[in-house]
């Protein structure tokens, strides 16, 4: 990756974009953001604020326990990208490109965050509207939250309007949590073009991809009127994606594969720079994934606890299985191998983490360790001899239980049903 001296026109465009963002924020500032002192009441009078739940979602008080857990989840999911993913990829490239690789993750974090504030959150998670007389809510959201306007955050009276998918936490917390998903989805793609795309081209690609690919797909699955959202009575297909198996992993894996195919084989390559970096990065991904999966319950309750348990078990099983298979096939285990197996397990358990039990997670881990290892080895041998690029093939593997077709409101994590413990393997590219 090389840096090109920016032109004067490019700098002018950048300054204009920053000023435009500031103007949008200023214009979207409403009194609901400002905090006014409590109004005087008669002595002894108490102002009752109802607790937020699935029935009360207007001017209610968020649950402090759920909010604390989601704040923690947001922080550790952000840690997955910086520094987790940056180190994971940085250890696989040549020494001269380590700085470029880790900076890519940092720059993507900044860029996606700005776009999220301006309009991509609104496009992904708000209800859509009519376009030229046609209802487009099934495809893309509206712009009523452009600039994150209209968020009620009355701190003085402990009142807020939560998002429908997270009724017990402030919408501002849910915005931050989903932002970390958008960040790591875009950053995952970087493994497919590590060391061989100009920095400016990378920024253009990621920015446009976040707007025109991530936002619609996130809306399809998680938007209130998305065409694949199980909670939408008018959805075309009911899809259960508990923590982003489709929106994050299949999405980024497909984008990474297309990037690798378009760029072609490397003309200049070399051995991985530092396995310790990759090991540290994989470890941070493992820890951060607890916020990714357990945090997707958006409550500090039973489902979050079971999601954390099955995430850990599937990851450990996949890493150990990959190591054993590699040991048998190559005669010795490797750091890259066991780390890749752990990441494959994390990816595989993600969509099913809210719906399977411990035995199901064990089966998913074994399947991920065997199938992803063989798939990545075949991909590297037949297409690209590249550790960083080959990681993308693991992101296209989804392991889901057949029982995930049921209504999530009736699913009990860890119920022990055979339908939940026997995995169905789906290979997606």
Buried (B, 14 or more C-beta within 10 A) or exposed (E): BEEEEEEEEEEEEEEEEEEEBEEBBEEBEEEBBEEEEEEEEEEEEEEEBEEBEEEBBEBBBBBEEBBEBBBBBBBBBBBBBBBBBBBBBBBBBBEEBBEBBBBBBBBBBEBBBEBBBBBBBBBBBBBBBEEEEEEBBBBBBBBEBBBBBBBBBBEEBEBBBBBBBBBBBBBBBBBBBBBBBBBBBBBBBBBBBBBBBBBBEBBEBBBEBBBEBBBBBBBBBBBBBBBBBBBBEEBEEBBBBBBBBBBBBBBBBBBBBBBBEEBEEBEEBEEBBBBEBBBBBBBBBBEBBBBBBBBBBBBBEEBBBBBBBBBBBBBBBBBBBBBBBBBEEEEEBBBBBBBBBBBBBBBBBBBBBBBBBBBBBBBBBBBBBBBBBEBBBEBBEEBBEBBBBBBBBBBBBBBBBEBBBBEBEEBEBBBEBEBBBBBBBEEEE
